Amino acid sequence: MSEQKDIKSMAVHGVAWTMAEKYSGQLIQFVIQVILARLLTPSEYGLIGVLAIFIAISTVFIDGGFSAALVQYKDRSDRDVSTVFYLNVGLATVIYLLLFFAAPWIADFYEKPILTSIVRVYCLTLIISSFASTSQTLLTINLDFKTTTKISLIAGLLSGIVGVALAYYGYGVWALVWQAVTSALLITLLTFLMVKWLPRAGFSKDSFRRLFSFSSKLFAANLISAVYDKIFGNIIGKMFNTAALGFYDRALSFNVLLNNNVTHVLGRVSYPLLSQIQDDNERLMSIYKRYIAISAFLTFPLMMLLCGIAKPLILGLLTAKWADSIILLQVLTFGFLWDGVIVSNLNLIKVKGRSDLVLRLEIIKKIIAFALCGGALIAFRSVLALCVAKAIYGFIALVLNTIYTKRLINYGFLRQLSDYWPYLAASVGVLAISLVCSEFIVNSWVALAGAIILSGGFYLVVCHYCKLYAYQEILGLLRNKLRKNS
């Protein structure tokens, strides 16, 4: 019993600090991105959007799934950790050199000569970040999210100031480039100062082989996922223009910004925590069901609210020059709606050590995804059609992921649906109220305030009177926190 309380205590503490990191950090990032969007043009954002696939694929190669392997293995050694460090730095250096020499070809392909110098500077972030990635993995293993929070906040604020200052003084796209480089430098420096970890052993072939048996399948799965996530942005940039890519990227970033707050928090805490009890299916099921409920309680209303307030949000914060992003943002929310549950399911499969199933799922899902999204672009030659296809795929991915959770711990789609459908039903009300406010209130700021207050109040009242588990759990945690502070 005491061990179960310790697990719950670690979960609460980890979620609290990770929430603090994500929400405070994202608030800073949100304000900075709004200011930058008002100072820069969709075409300038599109130039950075072109790089997304190169950065995403490079990051997957550099990590190679070894970070997840370190977290999953209980008997990791100093030699294992040091081996991962040397791999990260070595691969980052090689990949940067490849991108450095490939930069002119990338610029020629998109007919944007400036991309040559942008690629060579922006991709320095790969090498810089590689020196801190292993230390950050150790923080995750130790559930030390307090330190991670401090690092993210300081780096986000200072690099944001650099980006805004450069944009204000007319540096255009270079404001985004140097913001990214500054952020990577600060995160690496702060991680070194706060964690104070250095590799104490050399590279070990035995460690590499042991970790690779688990990480190789995750690497392949992550690579497939990264290509899917970013390739269509590059297709838009080539098929249409960088302005169209800028609109798509802005719509996508709002969804990622809001959705990742909850998804990243719960996934980041649940994976190392559940890995500690990976052999106890009964306890896994008990704690995992709580994560699903809390994820649904937070994610569903937030995504439905984002869909409802898209119009006043874009027009009020970013101005009318970004109006083409509104409908794209609204459609994409229905794909991101399920991400919290999807990530939770994938984490459970990884916790059970079945990286082979993760890879199999990614292959099946992405075949479907590429067929849907590619077909939509070819048939309709429309960015909106692509967004509709991505929204449909989101639900398909949800259903497919539950096939293996049912097989591993007998927790399939229907059982999961029975745990989170009340939150989904209440969130439909959030969508309806926020859409009414957005359409019938002319002033964008008044519409935003009205939608957030009225729909948020409605959702909390429904959760209170229906006595929904996640609402009562979070409310109890807040009350306990207030008692301790008083």
Long-range contacts (C-beta under 8 A, 24 or more apart in sequence): 4-283, 7-273, 7-276, 7-277, 7-283, 7-287, 8-287, 10-143, 10-273, 11-269, 11-270, 11-273, 11-287, 12-477, 13-143, 14-143, 14-145, 14-268, 14-269, 14-273, 15-265, 15-266, 15-269, 16-477, 17-145, 17-146, 17-148, 17-149, 18-145, 18-148, 18-149, 18-264, 18-265, 18-268, 18-269, 19-261, 19-265, 20-149, 21-145, 21-148, 21-149, 21-152, 21-153, 22-260, 22-261, 22-264, 22-265, 23-261, 24-149, 24-153, 25-149, 25-152, 25-153, 25-156, 26-257, 26-260, 26-261, 28-153, 28-156, 28-157, 28-160, 29-156, 29-160, 29-257, 30-257, 31-160, 32-156, 32-160, 32-163, 32-164, 33-253, 33-257, 34-317, 34-318, 35-164, 35-167, 36-163, 36-164, 36-167, 36-175, 36-176, 36-179, 37-250, 37-317, 37-318, 37-322, 38-317, 38-318, 38-319, 39-164, 39-167, 39-168, 39-175, 40-167, 40-172, 40-173, 40-175, 40-176, 41-243, 41-246, 41-321, 42-242, 42-243, 42-246, 42-247, 42-250, 42-321, 42-322, 43-241, 43-242, 43-243, 43-246, 44-172, 44-173, 44-176, 44-246, 45-176, 45-245, 45-246, 45-249, 45-250, 46-237, 46-241, 46-242, 46-243, 46-244, 46-245, 46-246, 46-249, 47-112, 47-114, 47-115, 47-118, 47-173, 47-242, 48-118, 48-122, 48-173, 48-176, 48-177, 48-249, 49-233, 49-237, 49-242, 49-245, 49-246, 49-248, 49-249, 50-106, 50-110, 50-112, 50-115, 50-233, 50-234, 50-237, 50-242, 50-245, 51-115, 51-118, 51-119, 51-122, 51-123, 52-230, 52-233, 52-234, 52-249, 53-226, 53-227, 53-230, 53-231, 53-233, 53-234, 54-99, 54-106, 54-119, 54-123, 55-122, 55-123, 55-125, 55-126, 56-226, 56-227, 56-229, 56-230, 57-223, 57-226, 57-227, 57-230, 58-92, 58-95, 58-96, 58-99, 58-123, 58-126, 59-126, 59-226, 60-219, 60-222, 60-223, 60-226, 61-91, 61-95, 61-219, 61-223, 62-88, 62-91, 62-92, 62-95, 62-126, 62-130, 62-133, 63-88, 63-133, 63-219, 63-222, 64-91, 64-215, 64-216, 64-219, 65-214, 65-215, 65-216, 65-217, 65-218, 65-219, 65-221, 65-222, 65-355, 66-211, 66-212, 66-215, 67-133, 67-134, 67-137, 67-140, 68-214, 68-215, 68-218, 68-271, 68-350, 68-355, 69-211, 69-212, 69-214, 69-215, 69-218, 70-137, 70-141, 70-211, 71-137, 71-140, 71-141, 71-271, 71-272, 71-275, 72-214, 72-275, 72-278, 72-350, 72-351, 72-353, 73-210, 73-211, 73-214, 74-275, 74-276, 76-141, 77-207, 78-200, 78-201, 79-201, 79-202, 79-204, 79-206, 79-207, 80-204, 80-207, 80-210, 80-211, 81-134, 81-137, 81-138, 81-199, 82-199, 82-200, 82-201, 82-202, 82-203, 82-204, 82-207, 83-201, 83-203, 83-204, 83-207, 83-208, 83-211, 84-134, 84-137, 84-211, 85-134, 85-199, 86-199, 86-202, 86-203, 87-203, 87-208, 88-130, 88-131, 88-133, 88-134, 89-127, 89-130, 89-131, 91-130, 92-126, 92-127, 92-129, 92-130, 93-127, 93-130, 95-126, 96-123, 96-124, 96-126, 96-127, 99-123, 99-126, 109-238, 110-237, 110-238, 110-242, 112-242, 114-173, 118-173, 118-174, 118-177, 121-177, 121-178, 121-181, 122-177, 122-180, 122-181, 124-181, 124-184, 125-180, 125-181, 125-183, 125-184, 128-181, 128-184, 128-185, 128-188, 129-184, 129-187, 129-188, 131-188, 131-192, 132-187, 132-188, 132-191, 132-192, 134-197, 134-199, 135-191, 135-192, 135-195, 135-197, 136-191, 138-195, 138-197, 139-195, 140-268, 140-271, 140-272, 141-272, 143-269, 143-272, 143-273, 145-268, 145-269, 147-194, 147-195, 150-190, 150-194, 151-187, 151-190, 151-191, 151-194, 152-187, 154-186, 154-190, 155-183, 155-186, 155-187, 155-190, 156-183, 158-182, 158-186, 159-183, 159-186, 214-353, 214-355, 215-355, 216-355, 217-355, 217-356, 217-358, 217-359, 218-350, 218-355, 218-358, 218-359, 220-359, 220-362, 221-355, 221-358, 221-359, 221-361, 221-362, 224-362, 224-363, 224-366, 225-362, 225-366, 227-366, 228-366, 228-369, 228-370, 232-373, 232-377, 232-386, 232-390, 235-377, 236-383, 236-386, 239-377, 239-381, 240-383, 244-383, 247-322, 247-324, 247-325, 247-328, 247-383, 248-325, 248-328, 248-383, 248-386, 248-387, 250-318, 250-322, 250-325, 250-329, 251-325, 251-326, 251-328, 251-329, 251-332, 251-387, 252-328, 252-332, 254-306, 254-310, 254-313, 254-325, 254-329, 255-303, 255-306, 255-329, 255-332, 255-333, 255-335, 255-336, 256-336, 258-302, 258-303, 258-306, 259-299, 259-302, 259-303, 259-336, 259-339, 259-340, 261-302, 262-295, 262-298, 262-299, 262-302, 262-340, 263-295, 263-299, 263-339, 263-340, 263-343, 266-291, 266-294, 266-295, 266-340, 266-343, 266-344, 267-343, 267-344, 267-347, 270-344, 270-347, 271-347, 271-350, 271-351, 274-347, 274-348, 274-351, 275-351, 278-351, 278-352, 278-353, 281-409, 284-348, 284-351, 284-409, 285-409, 285-410, 285-411, 288-344, 288-348, 288-409, 288-411, 289-411, 289-419, 290-469, 290-470, 290-473, 291-344, 292-341, 292-344, 292-416, 292-419, 292-420, 293-419, 293-420, 293-423, 293-468, 293-469, 293-470, 293-473, 294-470, 294-473, 294-474, 295-340, 295-341, 295-344, 295-420, 296-340, 296-341, 296-419, 296-420, 296-423, 296-424, 296-470, 297-423, 297-463, 297-468, 297-470, 297-471, 297-474, 298-340, 298-470, 299-337, 299-339, 299-340, 299-341, 300-337, 300-420, 300-423, 300-424, 300-426, 300-427, 301-423, 301-426, 301-427, 301-430, 301-455, 301-456, 301-459, 303-333, 303-334, 303-336, 303-337, 303-427, 304-333, 304-337, 304-427, 304-428, 304-430, 304-431, 304-434, 305-430, 305-431, 305-434, 305-451, 305-452, 305-455, 305-456, 306-333, 307-333, 307-334, 307-431, 307-434, 307-435, 308-430, 308-431, 308-432, 308-433, 308-434, 308-435, 308-437, 308-438, 308-451, 308-455, 309-434, 309-437, 309-438, 309-447, 309-448, 309-451, 309-452, 310-438, 311-438, 311-439, 311-444, 311-447, 312-438, 312-441, 312-444, 312-445, 312-447, 312-448, 312-451, 313-444, 313-448, 315-444, 316-444, 316-445, 316-447, 316-448, 327-384, 328-383, 328-384, 328-387, 331-384, 331-387, 331-388, 331-391, 332-387, 332-390, 332-391, 333-391, 334-391, 334-394, 335-387, 335-390, 335-391, 335-392, 335-393, 335-394, 335-395, 336-394, 337-394, 338-394, 338-395, 338-397, 338-398, 339-394, 341-398, 341-401, 341-416, 341-420, 342-394, 342-397, 342-398, 342-401, 345-401, 345-402, 345-404, 345-405, 346-401, 348-405, 348-408, 348-409, 349-401, 349-404, 349-405, 349-408, 352-408, 354-404, 354-408, 357-404, 361-400, 361-401, 361-403, 361-404, 364-400, 365-393, 365-396, 365-397, 365-400, 368-393, 368-396, 369-393, 369-396, 369-397, 422-466, 422-468, 423-463, 423-468, 423-470, 426-458, 426-459, 426-462, 426-463, 426-466, 426-468, 427-459, 429-455, 429-458, 429-459, 429-462, 430-455, 430-456, 430-458, 430-459, 431-455, 433-458
